Amino acid sequence: MLGLRSIHRGGQRNYLTYSALGGLVEQGRISWDAEAKLYNVSSADNTVRSLAEEGLNQIEDAILELLQQIPKV
């Protein structure tokens, strides 16, 4: 739902994704369905979804800004 994914191959693959999801599971905001292999939102409140989407957009914007500041080789 949040679109948190990583294309990085290696030992740290999806680290950011799993870190964020782990925190949300600990807070009881989402749950893991082992049979379906899916995370489920415990509170389907549109406000929570909107805040999550806004946060994701801020992370993406910050990463893009950082990449623009790195000199091209």
CHARMM internal coordinates of N, CA and C (Angstrom, degrees):
IC EDIT
DIST 1 N 1 CA 1.4485
DIST 1 CA 1 C 1.5198
ANGL 1 N 1 CA 1 C 110.00
DIST 1 C 2 N 1.3286
ANGL 1 CA 1 C 2 N 117.81
DIHE 1 N 1 CA 1 C 2 N -40.58
DIST 2 N 2 CA 1.4595
ANGL 1 C 2 N 2 CA 120.19
DIHE 1 CA 1 C 2 N 2 CA -177.30
DIST 2 CA 2 C 1.5168
ANGL 2 N 2 CA 2 C 112.53
DIHE 1 C 2 N 2 CA 2 C -83.40
DIST 2 C 3 N 1.3069
ANGL 2 CA 2 C 3 N 117.27
DIHE 2 N 2 CA 2 C 3 N -15.99
DIST 3 N 3 CA 1.4457
ANGL 2 C 3 N 3 CA 119.77
DIHE 2 CA 2 C 3 N 3 CA -179.53
DIST 3 CA 3 C 1.5164
ANGL 3 N 3 CA 3 C 113.87
DIHE 2 C 3 N 3 CA 3 C 75.63
DIST 3 C 4 N 1.3168
ANGL 3 CA 3 C 4 N 117.48
DIHE 3 N 3 CA 3 C 4 N 21.35
DIST 4 N 4 CA 1.4624
ANGL 3 C 4 N 4 CA 121.07
DIHE 3 CA 3 C 4 N 4 CA 179.18
DIST 4 CA 4 C 1.5196
ANGL 4 N 4 CA 4 C 109.06
DIHE 3 C 4 N 4 CA 4 C -79.38
DIST 4 C 5 N 1.3184
ANGL 4 CA 4 C 5 N 115.56
DIHE 4 N 4 CA 4 C 5 N 111.19
DIST 5 N 5 CA 1.4561
ANGL 4 C 5 N 5 CA 120.64
DIHE 4 CA 4 C 5 N 5 CA -179.74
DIST 5 CA 5 C 1.5121
ANGL 5 N 5 CA 5 C 109.49
DIHE 4 C 5 N 5 CA 5 C -144.44
DIST 5 C 6 N 1.2960
ANGL 5 CA 5 C 6 N 115.32
DIHE 5 N 5 CA 5 C 6 N 162.09
DIST 6 N 6 CA 1.4598
ANGL 5 C 6 N 6 CA 121.25
DIHE 5 CA 5 C 6 N 6 CA 177.00
DIST 6 CA 6 C 1.5149
ANGL 6 N 6 CA 6 C 108.73
DIHE 5 C 6 N 6 CA 6 C -132.51
DIST 6 C 7 N 1.3263
ANGL 6 CA 6 C 7 N 116.69
DIHE 6 N 6 CA 6 C 7 N 141.17
DIST 7 N 7 CA 1.4538
ANGL 6 C 7 N 7 CA 120.44
DIHE 6 CA 6 C 7 N 7 CA 174.86
DIST 7 CA 7 C 1.5203
ANGL 7 N 7 CA 7 C 110.07
DIHE 6 C 7 N 7 CA 7 C -103.28
DIST 7 C 8 N 1.3315
ANGL 7 CA 7 C 8 N 117.41
DIHE 7 N 7 CA 7 C 8 N 1.16
DIST 8 N 8 CA 1.4574
ANGL 7 C 8 N 8 CA 122.43
DIHE 7 CA 7 C 8 N 8 CA -178.79
DIST 8 CA 8 C 1.5227
ANGL 8 N 8 CA 8 C 109.58
DIHE 7 C 8 N 8 CA 8 C -67.87
DIST 8 C 9 N 1.3160
ANGL 8 CA 8 C 9 N 116.09
DIHE 8 N 8 CA 8 C 9 N 129.77
DIST 9 N 9 CA 1.4669
ANGL 8 C 9 N 9 CA 120.52
DIHE 8 CA 8 C 9 N 9 CA 177.75
DIST 9 CA 9 C 1.5193
ANGL 9 N 9 CA 9 C 108.30
DIHE 8 C 9 N 9 CA 9 C -101.04
DIST 9 C 10 N 1.2999
ANGL 9 CA 9 C 10 N 116.44
DIHE 9 N 9 CA 9 C 10 N 133.53
DIST 10 N 10 CA 1.4501
ANGL 9 C 10 N 10 CA 119.53
DIHE 9 CA 9 C 10 N 10 CA 178.12
DIST 10 CA 10 C 1.5138
ANGL 10 N 10 CA 10 C 111.57
DIHE 9 C 10 N 10 CA 10 C 140.64
DIST 10 C 11 N 1.3278
ANGL 10 CA 10 C 11 N 115.13
DIHE 10 N 10 CA 10 C 11 N -168.49
DIST 11 N 11 CA 1.4581
ANGL 10 C 11 N 11 CA 121.49
DIHE 10 CA 10 C 11 N 11 CA -175.14
DIST 11 CA 11 C 1.5119
ANGL 11 N 11 CA 11 C 114.94
DIHE 10 C 11 N 11 CA 11 C -64.47
DIST 11 C 12 N 1.3255
ANGL 11 CA 11 C 12 N 117.86
DIHE 11 N 11 CA 11 C 12 N -24.36
DIST 12 N 12 CA 1.4618
ANGL 11 C 12 N 12 CA 120.93
DIHE 11 CA 11 C 12 N 12 CA -177.31
DIST 12 CA 12 C 1.5252
ANGL 12 N 12 CA 12 C 111.95
DIHE 11 C 12 N 12 CA 12 C -102.53
DIST 12 C 13 N 1.3119
ANGL 12 CA 12 C 13 N 117.43
DIHE 12 N 12 CA 12 C 13 N 17.32
DIST 13 N 13 CA 1.4553
ANGL 12 C 13 N 13 CA 121.26
DIHE 12 CA 12 C 13 N 13 CA -177.94
DIST 13 CA 13 C 1.5210
ANGL 13 N 13 CA 13 C 111.47
DIHE 12 C 13 N 13 CA 13 C -55.74
DIST 13 C 14 N 1.3075
ANGL 13 CA 13 C 14 N 116.68
DIHE 13 N 13 CA 13 C 14 N 130.26
DIST 14 N 14 CA 1.4748
ANGL 13 C 14 N 14 CA 124.46
DIHE 13 CA 13 C 14 N 14 CA 176.66
DIST 14 CA 14 C 1.5272
ANGL 14 N 14 CA 14 C 113.36
DIHE 13 C 14 N 14 CA 14 C 63.85
DIST 14 C 15 N 1.3262
ANGL 14 CA 14 C 15 N 117.79
DIHE 14 N 14 CA 14 C 15 N 21.85
DIST 15 N 15 CA 1.4568
ANGL 14 C 15 N 15 CA 120.87
DIHE 14 CA 14 C 15 N 15 CA -178.33
DIST 15 CA 15 C 1.5287
ANGL 15 N 15 CA 15 C 111.72
DIHE 14 C 15 N 15 CA 15 C -58.24
DIST 15 C 16 N 1.3340
ANGL 15 CA 15 C 16 N 116.99
DIHE 15 N 15 CA 15 C 16 N -47.91
DIST 16 N 16 CA 1.4638
ANGL 15 C 16 N 16 CA 120.69
DIHE 15 CA 15 C 16 N 16 CA -179.58
DIST 16 CA 16 C 1.5224
ANGL 16 N 16 CA 16 C 110.53
DIHE 15 C 16 N 16 CA 16 C -60.68
DIST 16 C 17 N 1.3142
ANGL 16 CA 16 C 17 N 115.90
DIHE 16 N 16 CA 16 C 17 N -44.43
DIST 17 N 17 CA 1.4640
ANGL 16 C 17 N 17 CA 120.78
DIHE 16 CA 16 C 17 N 17 CA -180.00
DIST 17 CA 17 C 1.5221
ANGL 17 N 17 CA 17 C 111.41
DIHE 16 C 17 N 17 CA 17 C -58.42
DIST 17 C 18 N 1.3336
ANGL 17 CA 17 C 18 N 116.02
DIHE 17 N 17 CA 17 C 18 N -50.92
DIST 18 N 18 CA 1.4644
ANGL 17 C 18 N 18 CA 119.61
DIHE 17 CA 17 C 18 N 18 CA -176.83
DIST 18 CA 18 C 1.5185
ANGL 18 N 18 CA 18 C 112.01
DIHE 17 C 18 N 18 CA 18 C -69.92
DIST 18 C 19 N 1.3138
ANGL 18 CA 18 C 19 N 117.89
DIHE 18 N 18 CA 18 C 19 N -31.40
DIST 19 N 19 CA 1.4673
ANGL 18 C 19 N 19 CA 120.43
DIHE 18 CA 18 C 19 N 19 CA 176.33
DIST 19 CA 19 C 1.5211
ANGL 19 N 19 CA 19 C 110.26
DIHE 18 C 19 N 19 CA 19 C -64.49
DIST 19 C 20 N 1.3230
ANGL 19 CA 19 C 20 N 116.17
DIHE 19 N 19 CA 19 C 20 N -46.33
DIST 20 N 20 CA 1.4739
ANGL 19 C 20 N 20 CA 120.16
DIHE 19 CA 19 C 20 N 20 CA 179.65
DIST 20 CA 20 C 1.5225
ANGL 20 N 20 CA 20 C 110.69
DIHE 19 C 20 N 20 CA 20 C -64.60
DIST 20 C 21 N 1.3229
ANGL 20 CA 20 C 21 N 117.00
DIHE 20 N 20 CA 20 C 21 N -45.57
DIST 21 N 21 CA 1.4656
ANGL 20 C 21 N 21 CA 120.36
DIHE 20 CA 20 C 21 N 21 CA -179.31
DIST 21 CA 21 C 1.5256
ANGL 21 N 21 CA 21 C 111.42
DIHE 20 C 21 N 21 CA 21 C -65.43
DIST 21 C 22 N 1.3377
ANGL 21 CA 21 C 22 N 117.16
DIHE 21 N 21 CA 21 C 22 N -39.13
DIST 22 N 22 CA 1.4600
ANGL 21 C 22 N 22 CA 120.05
DIHE 21 CA 21 C 22 N 22 CA 178.85
DIST 22 CA 22 C 1.5160
ANGL 22 N 22 CA 22 C 112.34
DIHE 21 C 22 N 22 CA 22 C -60.31
DIST 22 C 23 N 1.3272
ANGL 22 CA 22 C 23 N 116.15
DIHE 22 N 22 CA 22 C 23 N -41.92
DIST 23 N 23 CA 1.4668
ANGL 22 C 23 N 23 CA 120.33
DIHE 22 CA 22 C 23 N 23 CA 177.46
DIST 23 CA 23 C 1.5172
ANGL 23 N 23 CA 23 C 111.91
DIHE 22 C 23 N 23 CA 23 C -63.60
DIST 23 C 24 N 1.3242
ANGL 23 CA 23 C 24 N 116.72
DIHE 23 N 23 CA 23 C 24 N -40.06
DIST 24 N 24 CA 1.4655
ANGL 23 C 24 N 24 CA 120.60
DIHE 23 CA 23 C 24 N 24 CA 179.50
DIST 24 CA 24 C 1.5230
ANGL 24 N 24 CA 24 C 111.81
DIHE 23 C 24 N 24 CA 24 C -68.43
DIST 24 C 25 N 1.3392
ANGL 24 CA 24 C 25 N 117.30
DIHE 24 N 24 CA 24 C 25 N -35.17
DIST 25 N 25 CA 1.4694
ANGL 24 C 25 N 25 CA 120.90
DIHE 24 CA 24 C 25 N 25 CA 176.49
DIST 25 CA 25 C 1.5304
ANGL 25 N 25 CA 25 C 109.66
DIHE 24 C 25 N 25 CA 25 C -65.71
DIST 25 C 26 N 1.3442
ANGL 25 CA 25 C 26 N 116.51
DIHE 25 N 25 CA 25 C 26 N -45.46
DIST 26 N 26 CA 1.4666
ANGL 25 C 26 N 26 CA 120.55
DIHE 25 CA 25 C 26 N 26 CA 179.56
DIST 26 CA 26 C 1.5264
ANGL 26 N 26 CA 26 C 111.87
DIHE 25 C 26 N 26 CA 26 C -60.08
DIST 26 C 27 N 1.3256
ANGL 26 CA 26 C 27 N 116.92
DIHE 26 N 26 CA 26 C 27 N -34.57
DIST 27 N 27 CA 1.4696
ANGL 26 C 27 N 27 CA 121.52
DIHE 26 CA 26 C 27 N 27 CA 179.96
DIST 27 CA 27 C 1.5288
ANGL 27 N 27 CA 27 C 112.42
DIHE 26 C 27 N 27 CA 27 C -80.41
DIST 27 C 28 N 1.3389
ANGL 27 CA 27 C 28 N 116.65
DIHE 27 N 27 CA 27 C 28 N -7.59
DIST 28 N 28 CA 1.4577
ANGL 27 C 28 N 28 CA 120.11
DIHE 27 CA 27 C 28 N 28 CA -179.66
DIST 28 CA 28 C 1.5166
ANGL 28 N 28 CA 28 C 113.39
DIHE 27 C 28 N 28 CA 28 C 78.37
DIST 28 C 29 N 1.3291
ANGL 28 CA 28 C 29 N 117.03
DIHE 28 N 28 CA 28 C 29 N 13.88
DIST 29 N 29 CA 1.4657
ANGL 28 C 29 N 29 CA 119.70
DIHE 28 CA 28 C 29 N 29 CA -178.99
DIST 29 CA 29 C 1.5262
ANGL 29 N 29 CA 29 C 112.01
DIHE 28 C 29 N 29 CA 29 C -83.05
DIST 29 C 30 N 1.3372
ANGL 29 CA 29 C 30 N 116.55
DIHE 29 N 29 CA 29 C 30 N -25.82
DIST 30 N 30 CA 1.4554
ANGL 29 C 30 N 30 CA 121.30
DIHE 29 CA 29 C 30 N 30 CA 174.89
DIST 30 CA 30 C 1.5167
ANGL 30 N 30 CA 30 C 108.47
DIHE 29 C 30 N 30 CA 30 C -136.17
DIST 30 C 31 N 1.3200
ANGL 30 CA 30 C 31 N 115.52
DIHE 30 N 30 CA 30 C 31 N 163.43
DIST 31 N 31 CA 1.4634
ANGL 30 C 31 N 31 CA 119.80
DIHE 30 CA 30 C 31 N 31 CA 177.25
DIST 31 CA 31 C 1.5250
ANGL 31 N 31 CA 31 C 108.77
DIHE 30 C 31 N 31 CA 31 C -133.23
DIST 31 C 32 N 1.3341
ANGL 31 CA 31 C 32 N 116.06
DIHE 31 N 31 CA 31 C 32 N 157.00
DIST 32 N 32 CA 1.4549
ANGL 31 C 32 N 32 CA 122.57
DIHE 31 CA 31 C 32 N 32 CA 179.87
DIST 32 CA 32 C 1.5155
ANGL 32 N 32 CA 32 C 108.66
DIHE 31 C 32 N 32 CA 32 C -102.76
DIST 32 C 33 N 1.3176
ANGL 32 CA 32 C 33 N 116.73
DIHE 32 N 32 CA 32 C 33 N 125.04
DIST 33 N 33 CA 1.4567
ANGL 32 C 33 N 33 CA 122.71
DIHE 32 CA 32 C 33 N 33 CA 175.25
DIST 33 CA 33 C 1.5248
ANGL 33 N 33 CA 33 C 106.82
DIHE 32 C 33 N 33 CA 33 C -99.33
DIST 33 C 34 N 1.3350
ANGL 33 CA 33 C 34 N 116.57
DIHE 33 N 33 CA 33 C 34 N 99.55
DIST 34 N 34 CA 1.4637
ANGL 33 C 34 N 34 CA 121.42
DIHE 33 CA 33 C 34 N 34 CA -174.77
DIST 34 CA 34 C 1.5294
ANGL 34 N 34 CA 34 C 111.88
DIHE 33 C 34 N 34 CA 34 C -64.00
DIST 34 C 35 N 1.3271
ANGL 34 CA 34 C 35 N 116.83
DIHE 34 N 34 CA 34 C 35 N -35.55
DIST 35 N 35 CA 1.4665
ANGL 34 C 35 N 35 CA 119.98
DIHE 34 CA 34 C 35 N 35 CA -179.11
DIST 35 CA 35 C 1.5325
ANGL 35 N 35 CA 35 C 110.98
DIHE 34 C 35 N 35 CA 35 C -66.43
DIST 35 C 36 N 1.3229
ANGL 35 CA 35 C 36 N 116.95
DIHE 35 N 35 CA 35 C 36 N -46.18
DIST 36 N 36 CA 1.4651
ANGL 35 C 36 N 36 CA 121.31
DIHE 35 CA 35 C 36 N 36 CA -179.31
DIST 36 CA 36 C 1.5294
ANGL 36 N 36 CA 36 C 111.74
DIHE 35 C 36 N 36 CA 36 C -85.20
DIST 36 C 37 N 1.3537
ANGL 36 CA 36 C 37 N 116.11
DIHE 36 N 36 CA 36 C 37 N -13.42
DIST 37 N 37 CA 1.4604
ANGL 36 C 37 N 37 CA 122.71
DIHE 36 CA 36 C 37 N 37 CA -176.98
DIST 37 CA 37 C 1.5346
ANGL 37 N 37 CA 37 C 111.25
DIHE 36 C 37 N 37 CA 37 C 57.41
DIST 37 C 38 N 1.3418
ANGL 37 CA 37 C 38 N 114.11
DIHE 37 N 37 CA 37 C 38 N 48.06
DIST 38 N 38 CA 1.4610
ANGL 37 C 38 N 38 CA 121.54
DIHE 37 CA 37 C 38 N 38 CA -179.43
DIST 38 CA 38 C 1.5188
ANGL 38 N 38 CA 38 C 110.28
DIHE 37 C 38 N 38 CA 38 C -137.24
DIST 38 C 39 N 1.3279
ANGL 38 CA 38 C 39 N 115.74
DIHE 38 N 38 CA 38 C 39 N 149.87
DIST 39 N 39 CA 1.4537
ANGL 38 C 39 N 39 CA 121.42
DIHE 38 CA 38 C 39 N 39 CA 169.75
DIST 39 CA 39 C 1.5112
ANGL 39 N 39 CA 39 C 107.70
DIHE 38 C 39 N 39 CA 39 C -90.93
DIST 39 C 40 N 1.3328
ANGL 39 CA 39 C 40 N 116.54
DIHE 39 N 39 CA 39 C 40 N 139.42
DIST 40 N 40 CA 1.4541
ANGL 39 C 40 N 40 CA 121.97
DIHE 39 CA 39 C 40 N 40 CA 179.45
DIST 40 CA 40 C 1.5156
ANGL 40 N 40 CA 40 C 109.57
DIHE 39 C 40 N 40 CA 40 C -119.56
DIST 40 C 41 N 1.3125
ANGL 40 CA 40 C 41 N 116.09
DIHE 40 N 40 CA 40 C 41 N 140.28
DIST 41 N 41 CA 1.4538
ANGL 40 C 41 N 41 CA 121.10
DIHE 40 CA 40 C 41 N 41 CA 178.34
DIST 41 CA 41 C 1.5208
ANGL 41 N 41 CA 41 C 107.94
DIHE 40 C 41 N 41 CA 41 C -77.71
DIST 41 C 42 N 1.3383
ANGL 41 CA 41 C 42 N 116.57
DIHE 41 N 41 CA 41 C 42 N 122.42
DIST 42 N 42 CA 1.4623
ANGL 41 C 42 N 42 CA 120.47
DIHE 41 CA 41 C 42 N 42 CA -179.56
DIST 42 CA 42 C 1.5200
ANGL 42 N 42 CA 42 C 111.18
DIHE 41 C 42 N 42 CA 42 C -70.77
DIST 42 C 43 N 1.3266
ANGL 42 CA 42 C 43 N 116.11
DIHE 42 N 42 CA 42 C 43 N -35.15
DIST 43 N 43 CA 1.4574
ANGL 42 C 43 N 43 CA 121.29
DIHE 42 CA 42 C 43 N 43 CA 178.44
DIST 43 CA 43 C 1.5202
ANGL 43 N 43 CA 43 C 108.02
DIHE 42 C 43 N 43 CA 43 C -116.25
DIST 43 C 44 N 1.3069
ANGL 43 CA 43 C 44 N 116.64
DIHE 43 N 43 CA 43 C 44 N 110.31
DIST 44 N 44 CA 1.4594
ANGL 43 C 44 N 44 CA 120.48
DIHE 43 CA 43 C 44 N 44 CA -177.84
DIST 44 CA 44 C 1.5260
ANGL 44 N 44 CA 44 C 111.20
DIHE 43 C 44 N 44 CA 44 C -84.47
DIST 44 C 45 N 1.3226
ANGL 44 CA 44 C 45 N 116.50
DIHE 44 N 44 CA 44 C 45 N 19.92
DIST 45 N 45 CA 1.4529
ANGL 44 C 45 N 45 CA 122.32
DIHE 44 CA 44 C 45 N 45 CA 179.26
DIST 45 CA 45 C 1.5270
ANGL 45 N 45 CA 45 C 109.95
DIHE 44 C 45 N 45 CA 45 C -58.69
DIST 45 C 46 N 1.3241
ANGL 45 CA 45 C 46 N 117.12
DIHE 45 N 45 CA 45 C 46 N 128.76
DIST 46 N 46 CA 1.4620
ANGL 45 C 46 N 46 CA 121.54
DIHE 45 CA 45 C 46 N 46 CA -179.07
DIST 46 CA 46 C 1.5190
ANGL 46 N 46 CA 46 C 112.22
DIHE 45 C 46 N 46 CA 46 C -62.35
DIST 46 C 47 N 1.3209
ANGL 46 CA 46 C 47 N 117.76
DIHE 46 N 46 CA 46 C 47 N -28.59
DIST 47 N 47 CA 1.4557
ANGL 46 C 47 N 47 CA 120.78
DIHE 46 CA 46 C 47 N 47 CA 178.28
DIST 47 CA 47 C 1.5216
ANGL 47 N 47 CA 47 C 110.18
DIHE 46 C 47 N 47 CA 47 C -64.55
DIST 47 C 48 N 1.3263
ANGL 47 CA 47 C 48 N 116.92
DIHE 47 N 47 CA 47 C 48 N -43.57
DIST 48 N 48 CA 1.4567
ANGL 47 C 48 N 48 CA 121.52
DIHE 47 CA 47 C 48 N 48 CA 179.17
DIST 48 CA 48 C 1.5213
ANGL 48 N 48 CA 48 C 109.95
DIHE 47 C 48 N 48 CA 48 C -63.41
DIST 48 C 49 N 1.3166
ANGL 48 CA 48 C 49 N 116.96
DIHE 48 N 48 CA 48 C 49 N -44.61
DIST 49 N 49 CA 1.4668
ANGL 48 C 49 N 49 CA 120.83
DIHE 48 CA 48 C 49 N 49 CA 178.72
DIST 49 CA 49 C 1.5213
ANGL 49 N 49 CA 49 C 110.90
DIHE 48 C 49 N 49 CA 49 C -61.14
DIST 49 C 50 N 1.3152
ANGL 49 CA 49 C 50 N 115.90
DIHE 49 N 49 CA 49 C 50 N -43.24
DIST 50 N 50 CA 1.4641
ANGL 49 C 50 N 50 CA 120.50
DIHE 49 CA 49 C 50 N 50 CA -179.78
DIST 50 CA 50 C 1.5232
ANGL 50 N 50 CA 50 C 111.25
DIHE 49 C 50 N 50 CA 50 C -62.70
DIST 50 C 51 N 1.3259
ANGL 50 CA 50 C 51 N 117.40
DIHE 50 N 50 CA 50 C 51 N -42.90
DIST 51 N 51 CA 1.4633
ANGL 50 C 51 N 51 CA 121.29
DIHE 50 CA 50 C 51 N 51 CA 178.01
DIST 51 CA 51 C 1.5241
ANGL 51 N 51 CA 51 C 111.46
DIHE 50 C 51 N 51 CA 51 C -64.18
DIST 51 C 52 N 1.3167
ANGL 51 CA 51 C 52 N 116.57
DIHE 51 N 51 CA 51 C 52 N -38.98
DIST 52 N 52 CA 1.4630
ANGL 51 C 52 N 52 CA 120.42
DIHE 51 CA 51 C 52 N 52 CA 178.80
DIST 52 CA 52 C 1.5225
ANGL 52 N 52 CA 52 C 110.74
DIHE 51 C 52 N 52 CA 52 C -64.83
DIST 52 C 53 N 1.3073
ANGL 52 CA 52 C 53 N 117.15
DIHE 52 N 52 CA 52 C 53 N -44.07
DIST 53 N 53 CA 1.4633
ANGL 52 C 53 N 53 CA 121.16
DIHE 52 CA 52 C 53 N 53 CA 178.76
DIST 53 CA 53 C 1.5230
ANGL 53 N 53 CA 53 C 110.98
DIHE 52 C 53 N 53 CA 53 C -64.36
DIST 53 C 54 N 1.3246
ANGL 53 CA 53 C 54 N 116.91
DIHE 53 N 53 CA 53 C 54 N -39.98
DIST 54 N 54 CA 1.4650
ANGL 53 C 54 N 54 CA 121.17
DIHE 53 CA 53 C 54 N 54 CA 177.88
DIST 54 CA 54 C 1.5326
ANGL 54 N 54 CA 54 C 110.42
DIHE 53 C 54 N 54 CA 54 C -63.63
DIST 54 C 55 N 1.3192
ANGL 54 CA 54 C 55 N 117.15
DIHE 54 N 54 CA 54 C 55 N -42.58
DIST 55 N 55 CA 1.4574
ANGL 54 C 55 N 55 CA 121.19
DIHE 54 CA 54 C 55 N 55 CA 178.46
DIST 55 CA 55 C 1.5163
ANGL 55 N 55 CA 55 C 111.79
DIHE 54 C 55 N 55 CA 55 C -63.11
DIST 55 C 56 N 1.3277
ANGL 55 CA 55 C 56 N 116.84
DIHE 55 N 55 CA 55 C 56 N -41.86
DIST 56 N 56 CA 1.4532
ANGL 55 C 56 N 56 CA 120.87
DIHE 55 CA 55 C 56 N 56 CA 177.74
DIST 56 CA 56 C 1.5185
ANGL 56 N 56 CA 56 C 110.72
DIHE 55 C 56 N 56 CA 56 C -61.98
DIST 56 C 57 N 1.3116
ANGL 56 CA 56 C 57 N 116.88
DIHE 56 N 56 CA 56 C 57 N -42.81
DIST 57 N 57 CA 1.4660
ANGL 56 C 57 N 57 CA 120.61
DIHE 56 CA 56 C 57 N 57 CA 178.48
DIST 57 CA 57 C 1.5288
ANGL 57 N 57 CA 57 C 111.20
DIHE 56 C 57 N 57 CA 57 C -62.25
DIST 57 C 58 N 1.3252
ANGL 57 CA 57 C 58 N 117.60
DIHE 57 N 57 CA 57 C 58 N -38.53
DIST 58 N 58 CA 1.4640
ANGL 57 C 58 N 58 CA 121.07
DIHE 57 CA 57 C 58 N 58 CA 178.69
DIST 58 CA 58 C 1.5280
ANGL 58 N 58 CA 58 C 110.95
DIHE 57 C 58 N 58 CA 58 C -65.53
DIST 58 C 59 N 1.3352
ANGL 58 CA 58 C 59 N 116.98
DIHE 58 N 58 CA 58 C 59 N -40.17
DIST 59 N 59 CA 1.4664
ANGL 58 C 59 N 59 CA 120.36
DIHE 58 CA 58 C 59 N 59 CA 177.77
DIST 59 CA 59 C 1.5207
ANGL 59 N 59 CA 59 C 109.98
DIHE 58 C 59 N 59 CA 59 C -63.47
DIST 59 C 60 N 1.3262
ANGL 59 CA 59 C 60 N 116.58
DIHE 59 N 59 CA 59 C 60 N -46.58
DIST 60 N 60 CA 1.4641
ANGL 59 C 60 N 60 CA 120.39
DIHE 59 CA 59 C 60 N 60 CA 179.72
DIST 60 CA 60 C 1.5249
ANGL 60 N 60 CA 60 C 111.12
DIHE 59 C 60 N 60 CA 60 C -60.22
DIST 60 C 61 N 1.3375
ANGL 60 CA 60 C 61 N 117.53
DIHE 60 N 60 CA 60 C 61 N -44.60
DIST 61 N 61 CA 1.4641
ANGL 60 C 61 N 61 CA 121.72
DIHE 60 CA 60 C 61 N 61 CA 179.40
DIST 61 CA 61 C 1.5265
ANGL 61 N 61 CA 61 C 111.37
DIHE 60 C 61 N 61 CA 61 C -61.48
DIST 61 C 62 N 1.3384
ANGL 61 CA 61 C 62 N 116.56
DIHE 61 N 61 CA 61 C 62 N -41.81
DIST 62 N 62 CA 1.4670
ANGL 61 C 62 N 62 CA 120.54
DIHE 61 CA 61 C 62 N 62 CA -179.53
DIST 62 CA 62 C 1.5251
ANGL 62 N 62 CA 62 C 110.94
DIHE 61 C 62 N 62 CA 62 C -65.22
DIST 62 C 63 N 1.3168
ANGL 62 CA 62 C 63 N 117.16
DIHE 62 N 62 CA 62 C 63 N -40.82
DIST 63 N 63 CA 1.4671
ANGL 62 C 63 N 63 CA 120.60
DIHE 62 CA 62 C 63 N 63 CA 178.93
DIST 63 CA 63 C 1.5186
ANGL 63 N 63 CA 63 C 110.52
DIHE 62 C 63 N 63 CA 63 C -65.34
DIST 63 C 64 N 1.3266
ANGL 63 CA 63 C 64 N 117.54
DIHE 63 N 63 CA 63 C 64 N -43.95
DIST 64 N 64 CA 1.4608
ANGL 63 C 64 N 64 CA 120.65
DIHE 63 CA 63 C 64 N 64 CA 178.88
DIST 64 CA 64 C 1.5230
ANGL 64 N 64 CA 64 C 111.61
DIHE 63 C 64 N 64 CA 64 C -62.94
DIST 64 C 65 N 1.3235
ANGL 64 CA 64 C 65 N 116.97
DIHE 64 N 64 CA 64 C 65 N -40.43
DIST 65 N 65 CA 1.4645
ANGL 64 C 65 N 65 CA 120.91
DIHE 64 CA 64 C 65 N 65 CA 178.28
DIST 65 CA 65 C 1.5277
ANGL 65 N 65 CA 65 C 110.39
DIHE 64 C 65 N 65 CA 65 C -63.83
DIST 65 C 66 N 1.3042
ANGL 65 CA 65 C 66 N 117.24
DIHE 65 N 65 CA 65 C 66 N -43.32
DIST 66 N 66 CA 1.4626
ANGL 65 C 66 N 66 CA 121.73
DIHE 65 CA 65 C 66 N 66 CA 178.12
DIST 66 CA 66 C 1.5261
ANGL 66 N 66 CA 66 C 110.55
DIHE 65 C 66 N 66 CA 66 C -60.95
DIST 66 C 67 N 1.3267
ANGL 66 CA 66 C 67 N 116.77
DIHE 66 N 66 CA 66 C 67 N -44.27
DIST 67 N 67 CA 1.4604
ANGL 66 C 67 N 67 CA 120.52
DIHE 66 CA 66 C 67 N 67 CA 179.79
DIST 67 CA 67 C 1.5231
ANGL 67 N 67 CA 67 C 111.81
DIHE 66 C 67 N 67 CA 67 C -63.12
DIST 67 C 68 N 1.3042
ANGL 67 CA 67 C 68 N 117.45
DIHE 67 N 67 CA 67 C 68 N -33.79
DIST 68 N 68 CA 1.4750
ANGL 67 C 68 N 68 CA 121.14
DIHE 67 CA 67 C 68 N 68 CA 179.23
DIST 68 CA 68 C 1.5288
ANGL 68 N 68 CA 68 C 110.59
DIHE 67 C 68 N 68 CA 68 C -69.76
DIST 68 C 69 N 1.2953
ANGL 68 CA 68 C 69 N 118.13
DIHE 68 N 68 CA 68 C 69 N -24.99
DIST 69 N 69 CA 1.4761
ANGL 68 C 69 N 69 CA 121.62
DIHE 68 CA 68 C 69 N 69 CA -178.16
DIST 69 CA 69 C 1.5185
ANGL 69 N 69 CA 69 C 112.33
DIHE 68 C 69 N 69 CA 69 C -84.68
DIST 69 C 70 N 1.3101
ANGL 69 CA 69 C 70 N 117.78
DIHE 69 N 69 CA 69 C 70 N -13.58
DIST 70 N 70 CA 1.4615
ANGL 69 C 70 N 70 CA 121.29
DIHE 69 CA 69 C 70 N 70 CA -179.73
DIST 70 CA 70 C 1.5331
ANGL 70 N 70 CA 70 C 108.67
DIHE 69 C 70 N 70 CA 70 C -79.76
DIST 70 C 71 N 1.3370
ANGL 70 CA 70 C 71 N 116.96
DIHE 70 N 70 CA 70 C 71 N 125.58
DIST 71 N 71 CA 1.4614
ANGL 70 C 71 N 71 CA 118.57
DIHE 70 CA 70 C 71 N 71 CA -179.90
DIST 71 CA 71 C 1.5245
ANGL 71 N 71 CA 71 C 111.40
DIHE 70 C 71 N 71 CA 71 C -62.68
DIST 71 C 72 N 1.3241
ANGL 71 CA 71 C 72 N 115.37
DIHE 71 N 71 CA 71 C 72 N 139.49
DIST 72 N 72 CA 1.4710
ANGL 71 C 72 N 72 CA 120.04
DIHE 71 CA 71 C 72 N 72 CA 178.53
DIST 72 CA 72 C 1.5088
ANGL 72 N 72 CA 72 C 109.06
DIHE 71 C 72 N 72 CA 72 C -79.67
DIST 72 C 73 N 1.3294
ANGL 72 CA 72 C 73 N 115.44
DIHE 72 N 72 CA 72 C 73 N 139.31
DIST 73 N 73 CA 1.4593
ANGL 72 C 73 N 73 CA 120.72
DIHE 72 CA 72 C 73 N 73 CA -178.76
DIST 73 CA 73 C 1.5088
ANGL 73 N 73 CA 73 C 110.31
DIHE 72 C 73 N 73 CA 73 C -94.93
END
COOR INIT
IC SEED 1 N 1 CA 1 C
IC BUILD
